[in-house]
């Protein structure tokens, strides 16, 4: 087992693409592109500032030129969103082959490297310090009118719109940013309703750690597409592609020397020439000079410091860039393992295991106190689910796997009393 080379390519029963790279050298991922139907309106700016998404909006400055000294938050992201973006699928495919789900790092000939919270802050201008994004939509009735969702189609905000109307359009625009720019999935043009409670409370949007949430989703999407049977990639793809360009000078497109904020906007308008893997990306990562092409600390250059927004450099955000912690995006939990990429922060190689006693102490303590977490309950003579539970389960659970054409909808079938009788048959 220890000498089996195949074990490196099979993680938790999932076939990693690296294990069949010689059999599928031309395998190329396909990016999921989401359509956006709203343009940025300068009347949304105060709400984007409030939400912490201003910098993300600035990734595209095609529509408006605004005073940067007055803006912060989500607006920058919205401006990036306005500009056309296409993923270099062939290039990203080569990096997917080197993504290791168990460490959340790219394994290169020179060691490990990865996308960190620092990269998210510089590339997208998103806040890092803040509350985690999680929970469930348990009070859906709040968003219901007349027994059905109050749907509305949003396009251009009317010129004569009052404050309430502008606020409603700003909410829709932020939902579009979240669902298409940061947390895009493979559902086509749909946006999850779980964002409704967040946009309903615009004043609280700026209190969340959008940077860590985005990174958690990118990690999960990368782990999924590393499976040889998955070829569609979703997530914050502008972050992924811009990170590659900033870290690996060899892959940068020519003619994009002007820097702007956030840094991912540097590549606005880039249109990759093809979608098939060629010699440029097939063998390059294995060449010896690849180490010389990696830039360990790209954000320390004077050119970057001239355009960086001071909000990103606040100590409360910068301190978290080096944290070994859990990244949370609803049910998605991924690990931020910067102890494996110390050189990206000016360190001298891997951090080793010396961080475990401190960073994982609470988990160790939780196990040590597991005796205090034992559930106590009465053991009955006739164990089994109650009739009330079975009635609820029949309405909400997925009881059968047969296709509907063979089985029909079982929810209309009443549960016989015998099925809920407790005790041995």
C-alpha positions as a Markdown table, in Angstrom:
| # | Residue | x | y | z |
|---|---|---|---|---|
| 1 | Unk | 0.0 | 0.0 | 0.0 |
| 2 | Unk | 2.8 | 2.4 | 0.9 |
| 3 | Unk | 4.6 | 1.8 | -2.4 |
| 4 | Unk | 1.5 | 2.0 | -4.6 |
| 5 | Unk | 1.8 | 5.1 | -6.8 |
| 6 | Unk | -1.9 | 5.0 | -7.6 |
| 7 | Unk | -2.7 | 6.0 | -4.0 |
| 8 | Unk | -1.5 | 9.5 | -4.8 |
| 9 | Unk | -4.2 | 9.9 | -7.4 |
| 10 | Unk | -7.2 | 8.5 | -5.5 |
| 11 | Unk | -8.5 | 10.6 | -2.6 |
| 12 | Unk | -11.3 | 9.2 | -0.5 |
| 13 | Unk | -12.4 | 7.0 | -3.4 |
| 14 | Unk | -12.4 | 9.8 | -6.0 |
| 15 | Unk | -10.3 | 9.3 | -9.0 |
| 16 | Unk | -8.0 | 12.4 | -9.3 |
| 17 | Unk | -7.3 | 13.6 | -12.9 |
| 18 | Unk | -3.6 | 13.4 | -12.2 |
| 19 | Unk | -3.8 | 9.6 | -12.2 |
| 20 | Unk | -4.9 | 9.4 | -15.8 |
| 21 | Unk | -3.1 | 12.5 | -17.2 |
| 22 | Unk | -1.2 | 10.3 | -19.7 |
| 23 | Unk | -4.4 | 8.7 | -21.0 |
| 24 | Unk | -6.2 | 12.0 | -21.2 |
| 25 | Unk | -3.6 | 14.6 | -22.1 |
| 26 | Unk | -6.1 | 16.9 | -23.9 |
| 27 | Unk | -8.7 | 16.9 | -21.1 |
| 28 | Unk | -9.9 | 20.5 | -20.7 |
| 29 | Unk | -12.3 | 21.8 | -18.1 |
| 30 | Unk | -15.3 | 24.0 | -19.1 |
| 31 | Unk | -16.2 | 27.0 | -17.1 |
| 32 | Unk | -19.8 | 27.8 | -16.1 |
| 33 | Unk | -20.6 | 31.3 | -17.3 |
| 34 | Unk | -23.5 | 33.1 | -15.7 |
| 35 | Unk | -25.5 | 35.8 | -17.4 |
| 36 | Unk | -26.1 | 39.1 | -15.7 |
| 37 | Unk | -29.0 | 41.3 | -16.7 |
| 38 | Unk | -28.3 | 44.4 | -14.6 |
| 39 | Unk | -25.9 | 47.2 | -15.2 |
| 40 | Unk | -24.2 | 49.1 | -12.5 |
| 41 | Unk | -26.0 | 52.3 | -11.5 |
| 42 | Unk | -24.2 | 55.0 | -9.4 |
| 43 | Unk | -27.3 | 55.1 | -7.2 |
| 44 | Unk | -26.4 | 51.6 | -5.9 |
| 45 | Unk | -23.0 | 52.8 | -4.7 |
| 46 | Unk | -24.0 | 53.7 | -1.1 |
| 47 | Unk | -25.5 | 50.2 | -0.7 |
| 48 | Unk | -22.4 | 48.5 | -2.2 |
| 49 | Unk | -20.3 | 50.5 | 0.2 |
| 50 | Unk | -22.5 | 49.4 | 3.1 |
| 51 | Unk | -22.2 | 45.8 | 2.0 |
| 52 | Unk | -18.5 | 45.7 | 1.7 |
| 53 | Unk | -18.6 | 44.9 | -2.1 |
| 54 | Unk | -17.5 | 48.2 | -3.5 |
| 55 | Unk | -14.0 | 47.0 | -4.5 |
| 56 | Unk | -15.5 | 44.0 | -6.3 |
| 57 | Unk | -17.7 | 46.2 | -8.3 |
| 58 | Unk | -14.7 | 48.3 | -9.4 |
| 59 | Unk | -13.2 | 45.3 | -11.3 |
| 60 | Unk | -14.9 | 47.0 | -14.2 |
| 61 | Unk | -14.7 | 50.7 | -14.7 |
| 62 | Unk | -16.4 | 50.8 | -18.0 |
| 63 | Unk | -19.6 | 52.5 | -16.8 |
| 64 | Unk | -18.5 | 54.9 | -14.1 |
| 65 | Unk | -15.5 | 56.8 | -12.9 |
| 66 | Unk | -16.0 | 57.5 | -9.2 |
| 67 | Unk | -14.0 | 59.0 | -6.5 |
| 68 | Unk | -12.1 | 56.1 | -4.9 |
| 69 | Unk | -11.4 | 58.0 | -1.7 |
| 70 | Unk | -15.1 | 57.9 | -0.9 |
| 71 | Unk | -15.8 | 54.3 | -1.7 |
| 72 | Unk | -15.2 | 51.0 | 0.0 |
| 73 | Unk | -16.7 | 47.6 | 0.1 |
| 74 | Unk | -18.6 | 45.8 | -2.7 |
| 75 | Unk | -18.8 | 48.5 | -5.3 |
| 76 | Unk | -15.5 | 47.5 | -6.8 |
| 77 | Unk | -16.7 | 44.0 | -7.3 |
| 78 | Unk | -19.7 | 45.2 | -9.2 |
| 79 | Unk | -17.6 | 47.2 | -11.6 |
| 80 | Unk | -15.5 | 44.2 | -12.3 |
| 81 | Unk | -18.7 | 42.3 | -12.9 |
| 82 | Unk | -19.7 | 44.7 | -15.7 |
| 83 | Unk | -16.8 | 43.9 | -17.9 |
| 84 | Unk | -16.8 | 40.8 | -20.1 |
| 85 | Unk | -14.8 | 37.9 | -18.7 |
| 86 | Unk | -13.7 | 34.7 | -20.2 |
| 87 | Unk | -11.7 | 32.0 | -18.5 |
| 88 | Unk | -8.5 | 30.6 | -20.1 |
| 89 | Unk | -9.9 | 27.0 | -19.7 |
| 90 | Unk | -6.8 | 25.3 | -21.1 |
| 91 | Unk | -4.5 | 27.1 | -18.7 |
| 92 | Unk | -6.7 | 26.5 | -15.7 |
| 93 | Unk | -7.0 | 22.8 | -16.7 |
| 94 | Unk | -3.2 | 22.5 | -16.2 |
| 95 | Unk | -3.5 | 23.9 | -12.7 |
| 96 | Unk | -6.5 | 21.7 | -11.8 |
| 97 | Unk | -4.3 | 18.7 | -12.5 |
| 98 | Unk | -1.9 | 19.9 | -9.8 |
| 99 | Unk | -4.6 | 20.7 | -7.2 |
| 100 | Unk | -4.5 | 18.5 | -4.2 |
| 101 | Unk | -7.9 | 18.4 | -2.4 |
| 102 | Unk | -6.4 | 17.0 | 0.8 |
| 103 | Unk | -4.1 | 20.1 | 1.3 |
| 104 | Unk | -5.9 | 22.8 | -0.8 |
| 105 | Unk | -2.6 | 23.5 | -2.6 |
| 106 | Unk | -1.1 | 23.2 | -6.0 |
| 107 | Unk | 1.8 | 20.6 | -6.0 |
| 108 | Unk | 4.6 | 22.0 | -8.1 |
| 109 | Unk | 8.1 | 20.8 | -8.8 |
| 110 | Unk | 9.3 | 23.5 | -6.4 |
| 111 | Unk | 6.9 | 22.7 | -3.6 |
| 112 | Unk | 3.4 | 23.9 | -2.8 |
| 113 | Unk | 1.5 | 27.1 | -3.5 |
| 114 | Unk | -2.1 | 28.2 | -3.2 |
| 115 | Unk | -4.6 | 30.9 | -3.2 |
| 116 | Unk | -4.9 | 32.5 | 0.3 |
| 117 | Unk | -7.0 | 35.1 | 2.0 |
| 118 | Unk | -4.3 | 37.6 | 1.1 |
| 119 | Unk | -4.8 | 36.9 | -2.6 |
| 120 | Unk | -8.6 | 37.4 | -2.2 |
| 121 | Unk | -8.1 | 40.7 | -0.5 |
| 122 | Unk | -5.7 | 42.0 | -3.2 |
| 123 | Unk | -7.4 | 40.5 | -6.3 |
| 124 | Unk | -11.0 | 41.2 | -5.5 |
| 125 | Unk | -10.8 | 43.8 | -2.7 |
| 126 | Unk | -13.1 | 41.9 | -0.4 |
| 127 | Unk | -13.1 | 42.2 | 3.4 |
| 128 | Unk | -11.6 | 39.3 | 5.3 |
| 129 | Unk | -12.4 | 40.2 | 8.9 |
| 130 | Unk | -16.1 | 39.7 | 9.8 |
| 131 | Unk | -18.8 | 37.1 | 10.5 |
| 132 | Unk | -19.0 | 33.8 | 8.7 |
| 133 | Unk | -21.8 | 33.3 | 6.1 |
| 134 | Unk | -23.9 | 30.3 | 7.1 |
| 135 | Unk | -27.4 | 29.4 | 8.3 |
| 136 | Unk | -30.7 | 28.3 | 6.6 |
| 137 | Unk | -33.7 | 30.1 | 5.4 |
| 138 | Unk | -36.1 | 29.1 | 8.1 |
| 139 | Unk | -38.6 | 32.0 | 7.8 |
| 140 | Unk | -39.4 | 31.9 | 4.1 |
| 141 | Unk | -43.0 | 33.1 | 4.8 |
| 142 | Unk | -41.5 | 36.6 | 5.3 |
| 143 | Unk | -40.7 | 36.8 | 1.6 |
| 144 | Unk | -44.1 | 35.5 | 0.5 |
| 145 | Unk | -47.0 | 37.6 | -0.6 |
| 146 | Unk | -50.4 | 36.0 | -1.2 |
| 147 | Unk | -49.1 | 32.5 | -0.8 |
| 148 | Unk | -46.4 | 32.7 | -3.5 |
| 149 | Unk | -43.0 | 34.3 | -3.8 |
| 150 | Unk | -43.1 | 38.0 | -4.7 |
| 151 | Unk | -41.0 | 37.7 | -7.9 |
| 152 | Unk | -40.0 | 40.8 | -9.8 |
| 153 | Unk | -37.9 | 41.3 | -12.9 |
| 154 | Unk | -35.1 | 43.8 | -12.6 |
| 155 | Unk | -33.3 | 45.6 | -15.4 |
| 156 | Unk | -32.4 | 49.2 | -15.6 |
| 157 | Unk | -33.4 | 51.3 | -12.6 |
| 158 | Unk | -35.9 | 54.0 | -13.7 |
| 159 | Unk | -34.4 | 57.5 | -13.8 |
| 160 | Unk | -37.2 | 58.9 | -11.7 |
| 161 | Unk | -37.1 | 56.1 | -9.1 |
| 162 | Unk | -37.7 | 57.0 | -5.5 |
| 163 | Unk | -35.4 | 55.9 | -2.7 |
| 164 | Unk | -37.4 | 52.7 | -1.9 |
| 165 | Unk | -37.2 | 51.7 | -5.6 |
| 166 | Unk | -33.5 | 52.3 | -5.8 |
| 167 | Unk | -33.0 | 50.3 | -2.6 |
| 168 | Unk | -35.0 | 47.4 | -4.1 |
| 169 | Unk | -32.9 | 47.5 | -7.3 |
| 170 | Unk | -29.7 | 47.7 | -5.3 |
| 171 | Unk | -30.7 | 44.5 | -3.4 |
| 172 | Unk | -31.3 | 42.7 | -6.7 |
| 173 | Unk | -28.0 | 43.9 | -8.1 |
| 174 | Unk | -26.2 | 42.6 | -5.0 |
| 175 | Unk | -27.9 | 39.3 | -5.3 |
| 176 | Unk | -26.8 | 39.2 | -8.9 |
| 177 | Unk | -23.2 | 39.8 | -7.8 |
| 178 | Unk | -23.3 | 37.1 | -5.2 |
| 179 | Unk | -25.0 | 34.6 | -7.4 |
| 180 | Unk | -23.0 | 35.1 | -10.6 |
| 181 | Unk | -19.7 | 36.7 | -9.6 |
| 182 | Unk | -18.7 | 35.3 | -6.3 |
| 183 | Unk | -20.7 | 32.1 | -5.7 |
| 184 | Unk | -21.6 | 31.0 | -9.2 |
| 185 | Unk | -22.6 | 27.3 | -9.4 |
| 186 | Unk | -23.8 | 25.0 | -12.2 |
| 187 | Unk | -27.5 | 25.8 | -12.0 |
| 188 | Unk | -27.6 | 28.0 | -15.1 |
| 189 | Unk | -29.2 | 31.4 | -14.6 |
| 190 | Unk | -30.6 | 30.7 | -11.1 |
| 191 | Unk | -29.7 | 32.4 | -7.9 |
| 192 | Unk | -30.2 | 30.6 | -4.6 |
| 193 | Unk | -33.0 | 32.0 | -2.3 |
| 194 | Unk | -30.7 | 31.7 | 0.7 |
| 195 | Unk | -29.4 | 35.2 | -0.1 |
| 196 | Unk | -32.8 | 36.8 | 0.5 |
| 197 | Unk | -32.2 | 37.2 | 4.3 |
| 198 | Unk | -28.8 | 38.8 | 3.6 |
| 199 | Unk | -30.0 | 41.4 | 1.1 |
| 200 | Unk | -33.1 | 42.1 | 3.2 |
| 201 | Unk | -30.7 | 43.4 | 5.8 |
| 202 | Unk | -28.5 | 45.7 | 3.8 |
| 203 | Unk | -27.1 | 47.4 | 6.8 |
| 204 | Unk | -25.6 | 44.1 | 8.0 |
| 205 | Unk | -24.0 | 43.0 | 4.8 |
| 206 | Unk | -20.8 | 44.8 | 5.5 |
| 207 | Unk | -20.3 | 42.8 | 8.7 |
| 208 | Unk | -19.6 | 39.5 | 6.9 |
| 209 | Unk | -16.2 | 38.1 | 5.9 |
| 210 | Unk | -16.9 | 37.9 | 2.1 |
| 211 | Unk | -13.2 | 37.1 | 1.5 |
| 212 | Unk | -13.1 | 33.9 | 3.5 |
| 213 | Unk | -16.5 | 32.8 | 2.2 |
| 214 | Unk | -15.4 | 33.2 | -1.4 |
| 215 | Unk | -12.2 | 31.3 | -0.8 |
| 216 | Unk | -14.1 | 28.4 | 0.8 |
| 217 | Unk | -16.3 | 28.1 | -2.3 |
| 218 | Unk | -13.3 | 28.3 | -4.7 |
| 219 | Unk | -11.6 | 25.5 | -2.7 |
| 220 | Unk | -14.7 | 23.3 | -2.9 |
| 221 | Unk | -15.1 | 23.9 | -6.6 |
| 222 | Unk | -11.5 | 23.1 | -7.3 |
| 223 | Unk | -11.7 | 19.9 | -5.3 |
| 224 | Unk | -14.8 | 18.8 | -7.3 |
| 225 | Unk | -13.3 | 19.5 | -10.7 |
| 226 | Unk | -10.1 | 17.6 | -9.7 |
| 227 | Unk | -12.2 | 14.5 | -10.1 |
| 228 | Unk | -11.4 | 13.0 | -13.5 |
| 229 | Unk | -15.2 | 12.5 | -14.1 |
| 230 | Unk | -16.0 | 16.2 | -13.7 |
| 231 | Unk | -15.2 | 18.8 | -16.3 |
| 232 | Unk | -17.4 | 21.7 | -15.5 |
| 233 | Unk | -15.9 | 24.3 | -13.2 |
| 234 | Unk | -17.9 | 27.0 | -11.3 |
| 235 | Unk | -17.0 | 29.5 | -8.6 |
| 236 | Unk | -15.1 | 32.8 | -8.5 |
| 237 | Unk | -13.1 | 32.1 | -11.6 |
| 238 | Unk | -11.8 | 35.6 | -12.0 |
| 239 | Unk | -10.0 | 35.2 | -8.7 |
| 240 | Unk | -8.5 | 31.9 | -9.9 |
| 241 | Unk | -7.3 | 33.2 | -13.3 |
| 242 | Unk | -5.9 | 36.5 | -12.0 |
| 243 | Unk | -4.0 | 34.6 | -9.3 |
| 244 | Unk | -2.3 | 32.5 | -11.9 |
| 245 | Unk | -1.4 | 35.6 | -14.0 |
| 246 | Unk | 0.0 | 37.4 | -11.0 |
| 247 | Unk | 2.0 | 34.5 | -9.6 |
| 248 | Unk | 3.3 | 32.9 | -12.8 |
| 249 | Unk | 4.7 | 35.6 | -15.1 |
| 250 | Unk | 5.2 | 33.1 | -17.9 |
| 251 | Unk | 1.5 | 32.8 | -18.4 |
| 252 | Unk | 0.6 | 36.4 | -18.4 |
| 253 | Unk | -1.0 | 37.8 | -21.5 |
| 254 | Unk | 1.0 | 40.5 | -23.3 |
| 255 | Unk | -0.2 | 44.1 | -23.2 |
| 256 | Unk | -1.7 | 44.3 | -19.7 |
| 257 | Unk | 0.8 | 46.3 | -17.8 |
| 258 | Unk | -1.4 | 49.0 | -16.3 |
| 259 | Unk | -2.4 | 48.3 | -12.7 |
| 260 | Unk | -5.7 | 49.3 | -11.2 |
| 261 | Unk | -7.7 | 48.4 | -8.1 |
| 262 | Unk | -8.7 | 45.7 | -7.4 |
| 263 | Unk | -5.8 | 43.9 | -9.0 |
| 264 | Unk | -7.9 | 41.4 | -10.9 |
| 265 | Unk | -9.1 | 44.3 | -13.1 |
| 266 | Unk | -5.7 | 44.4 | -14.7 |
| 267 | Unk | -6.8 | 41.6 | -17.0 |
| 268 | Unk | -10.1 | 43.1 | -18.0 |
| 269 | Unk | -10.8 | 42.5 | -21.6 |
| 270 | Unk | -8.5 | 39.5 | -21.9 |
| 271 | Unk | -9.8 | 37.0 | -24.4 |
| 272 | Unk | -8.0 | 33.6 | -24.5 |
| 273 | Unk | -7.2 | 32.5 | -28.0 |
| 274 | Unk | -8.4 | 28.9 | -27.7 |
| 275 | Unk | -10.0 | 26.3 | -25.5 |
| 276 | Unk | -7.8 | 23.3 | -26.2 |
| 277 | Unk | -4.7 | 22.4 | -24.3 |
| 278 | Unk | -1.5 | 22.8 | -26.2 |
| 279 | Unk | 2.2 | 22.6 | -25.5 |
| 280 | Unk | 2.0 | 25.9 | -23.7 |
| 281 | Unk | 0.3 | 24.3 | -20.7 |
| 282 | Unk | 0.7 | 20.5 | -21.2 |
| 283 | Unk | 4.3 | 20.2 | -20.1 |
| 284 | Unk | 5.2 | 23.6 | -18.7 |
| 285 | Unk | 4.5 | 22.8 | -15.1 |
| 286 | Unk | 7.0 | 20.0 | -15.2 |
| 287 | Unk | 9.9 | 22.0 | -16.6 |
| 288 | Unk | 12.7 | 22.9 | -14.3 |
| 289 | Unk | 12.6 | 26.7 | -15.0 |
| 290 | Unk | 9.0 | 26.7 | -13.6 |
| 291 | Unk | 10.4 | 27.6 | -10.2 |
| 292 | Unk | 12.0 | 30.7 | -11.6 |
| 293 | Unk | 8.6 | 31.9 | -13.0 |
| 294 | Unk | 6.7 | 31.8 | -9.7 |
| 295 | Unk | 6.5 | 35.1 | -7.8 |
| 296 | Unk | 6.3 | 34.4 | -4.1 |
| 297 | Unk | 5.4 | 38.0 | -3.0 |
| 298 | Unk | 3.9 | 39.9 | -5.9 |
| 299 | Unk | 2.1 | 42.4 | -3.8 |
| 300 | Unk | 5.2 | 44.0 | -2.3 |
| 301 | Unk | 6.2 | 45.8 | -5.4 |
| 302 | Unk | 5.9 | 49.7 | -5.4 |
| 303 | Unk | 3.5 | 49.6 | -8.4 |
| 304 | Unk | 1.0 | 47.6 | -6.4 |
| 305 | Unk | 1.4 | 49.7 | -3.3 |
| 306 | Unk | 0.5 | 52.8 | -5.4 |
| 307 | Unk | -2.9 | 51.4 | -6.3 |
| 308 | Unk | -3.9 | 49.3 | -3.3 |
| 309 | Unk | -6.8 | 50.6 | -1.3 |
| 310 | Unk | -5.8 | 51.4 | 2.3 |
| 311 | Unk | -8.9 | 49.5 | 3.7 |
| 312 | Unk | -7.3 | 46.2 | 2.6 |
| 313 | Unk | -4.2 | 47.0 | 4.7 |
| 314 | Unk | -6.1 | 47.5 | 7.9 |
| 315 | Unk | -4.5 | 45.4 | 10.7 |
| 316 | Unk | -7.8 | 43.5 | 11.5 |
| 317 | Unk | -7.8 | 42.2 | 7.9 |
| 318 | Unk | -4.1 | 41.6 | 7.4 |
| 319 | Unk | -3.8 | 39.6 | 10.7 |
| 320 | Unk | -6.2 | 37.0 | 9.3 |
| 321 | Unk | -4.2 | 36.4 | 6.1 |
| 322 | Unk | -1.8 | 34.2 | 8.1 |
| 323 | Unk | -4.5 | 32.3 | 10.1 |
| 324 | Unk | -4.8 | 28.6 | 9.9 |
| 325 | Unk | -8.5 | 28.3 | 10.2 |
| 326 | Unk | -11.8 | 27.0 | 8.8 |
| 327 | Unk | -13.3 | 28.8 | 5.8 |
| 328 | Unk | -17.1 | 28.7 | 6.0 |
| 329 | Unk | -19.7 | 29.0 | 3.2 |
| 330 | Unk | -23.0 | 27.7 | 4.5 |
| 331 | Unk | -22.5 | 23.9 | 4.6 |
| 332 | Unk | -19.1 | 24.1 | 2.9 |
| 333 | Unk | -16.2 | 24.0 | 5.3 |
| 334 | Unk | -12.7 | 24.1 | 3.9 |
| 335 | Unk | -9.3 | 24.5 | 5.6 |
| 336 | Unk | -7.0 | 27.6 | 5.1 |
| 337 | Unk | -3.6 | 25.9 | 5.4 |
| 338 | Unk | -1.1 | 28.8 | 5.0 |
| 339 | Unk | 1.4 | 26.8 | 7.1 |
| 340 | Unk | 2.1 | 24.9 | 3.9 |
| 341 | Unk | 3.0 | 28.0 | 1.9 |
| 342 | Unk | 5.1 | 30.2 | 4.2 |
| 343 | Unk | 7.2 | 31.5 | 1.3 |
| 344 | Unk | 4.2 | 33.4 | 0.0 |
| 345 | Unk | 4.3 | 35.4 | 3.2 |
| 346 | Unk | 8.1 | 35.8 | 3.3 |
| 347 | Unk | 8.7 | 32.6 | 5.4 |
| 348 | Unk | 11.3 | 29.9 | 4.9 |
| 349 | Unk | 9.3 | 26.9 | 3.7 |
| 350 | Unk | 6.7 | 24.8 | 5.3 |
| 351 | Unk | 5.6 | 25.5 | 8.9 |
| 352 | Unk | 5.7 | 21.8 | 9.8 |
| 353 | Unk | 3.7 | 20.5 | 12.6 |
| 354 | Unk | 4.7 | 23.0 | 15.2 |
| 355 | Unk | 1.5 | 24.9 | 14.7 |
| 356 | Unk | -0.8 | 22.0 | 15.5 |
| 357 | Unk | -0.7 | 22.2 | 19.4 |
| 358 | Unk | -1.9 | 25.9 | 19.2 |
| 359 | Unk | -4.1 | 26.1 | 16.2 |
| 360 | Unk | -5.9 | 22.8 | 16.8 |
| 361 | Unk | -6.0 | 23.0 | 20.5 |
| 362 | Unk | -9.8 | 23.5 | 20.7 |
| 363 | Unk | -10.4 | 20.4 | 18.6 |
| 364 | Unk | -8.1 | 18.4 | 20.9 |
| 365 | Unk | -9.9 | 19.7 | 23.9 |
| 366 | Unk | -13.2 | 18.8 | 22.3 |
| 367 | Unk | -12.1 | 15.2 | 22.0 |
| 368 | Unk | -10.7 | 15.1 | 25.5 |
| 369 | Unk | -14.1 | 16.2 | 26.8 |
| 370 | Unk | -16.1 | 13.8 | 24.6 |
| 371 | Unk | -17.4 | 12.0 | 27.7 |
| 372 | Unk | -19.3 | 15.2 | 28.5 |
| 373 | Unk | -21.0 | 15.1 | 25.2 |
| 374 | Unk | -22.6 | 11.6 | 25.5 |
| 375 | Unk | -26.3 | 11.7 | 24.8 |
| 376 | Unk | -28.5 | 10.3 | 27.5 |
| 377 | Unk | -31.9 | 9.0 | 26.6 |
| 378 | Unk | -34.4 | 6.3 | 27.8 |
| 379 | Unk | -34.3 | 2.9 | 26.0 |
| 380 | Unk | -37.9 | 1.8 | 25.2 |
| 381 | Unk | -39.2 | -1.7 | 24.6 |
| 382 | Unk | -40.6 | -1.0 | 21.2 |
| 383 | Unk | -38.0 | 1.3 | 19.4 |
| 384 | Unk | -38.8 | 2.7 | 16.0 |
| 385 | Unk | -40.1 | 5.9 | 14.4 |
| 386 | Unk | -43.3 | 7.3 | 15.6 |
| 387 | Unk | -46.4 | 7.8 | 13.4 |
| 388 | Unk | -46.0 | 11.5 | 13.5 |
| 389 | Unk | -42.4 | 11.3 | 12.4 |
| 390 | Unk | -43.3 | 8.9 | 9.5 |
| 391 | Unk | -46.0 | 11.3 | 8.4 |
| 392 | Unk | -43.6 | 14.2 | 8.4 |
| 393 | Unk | -40.9 | 12.0 | 6.6 |
| 394 | Unk | -43.3 | 11.0 | 3.9 |
| 395 | Unk | -44.0 | 14.6 | 3.1 |
| 396 | Unk | -40.4 | 15.9 | 3.2 |
| 397 | Unk | -38.0 | 13.0 | 2.7 |
| 398 | Unk | -36.9 | 11.1 | -0.3 |
| 399 | Unk | -38.2 | 7.6 | 0.5 |
| 400 | Unk | -37.8 | 6.0 | -2.9 |
| 401 | Unk | -35.2 | 5.9 | -5.7 |
| 402 | Unk | -37.4 | 4.5 | -8.5 |
| 403 | Unk | -38.1 | 6.9 | -11.3 |
| 404 | Unk | -41.5 | 8.6 | -11.1 |
| 405 | Unk | -42.7 | 6.9 | -14.3 |
| 406 | Unk | -42.4 | 3.6 | -12.6 |
| 407 | Unk | -43.5 | 4.5 | -9.1 |
| 408 | Unk | -45.6 | 7.7 | -9.3 |
| 409 | Unk | -45.6 | 10.4 | -6.6 |
| 410 | Unk | -45.6 | 8.5 | -3.3 |
| 411 | Unk | -46.4 | 11.6 | -1.2 |
| 412 | Unk | -50.2 | 11.1 | -1.8 |
| 413 | Unk | -50.1 | 7.6 | -0.5 |
| 414 | Unk | -51.2 | 7.5 | 3.2 |
| 415 | Unk | -49.0 | 5.6 | 5.6 |
| 416 | Unk | -50.8 | 2.6 | 7.1 |
| 417 | Unk | -51.0 | 2.4 | 10.8 |
| 418 | Unk | -49.2 | -0.9 | 10.8 |
| 419 | Unk | -46.0 | 0.8 | 9.4 |
| 420 | Unk | -45.7 | 2.8 | 12.6 |
| 421 | Unk | -46.2 | 0.1 | 15.1 |
| 422 | Unk | -43.2 | -0.3 | 17.3 |
| 423 | Unk | -41.5 | -3.4 | 18.4 |
| 424 | Unk | -40.5 | -6.6 | 16.5 |
| 425 | Unk | -42.7 | -7.6 | 13.6 |
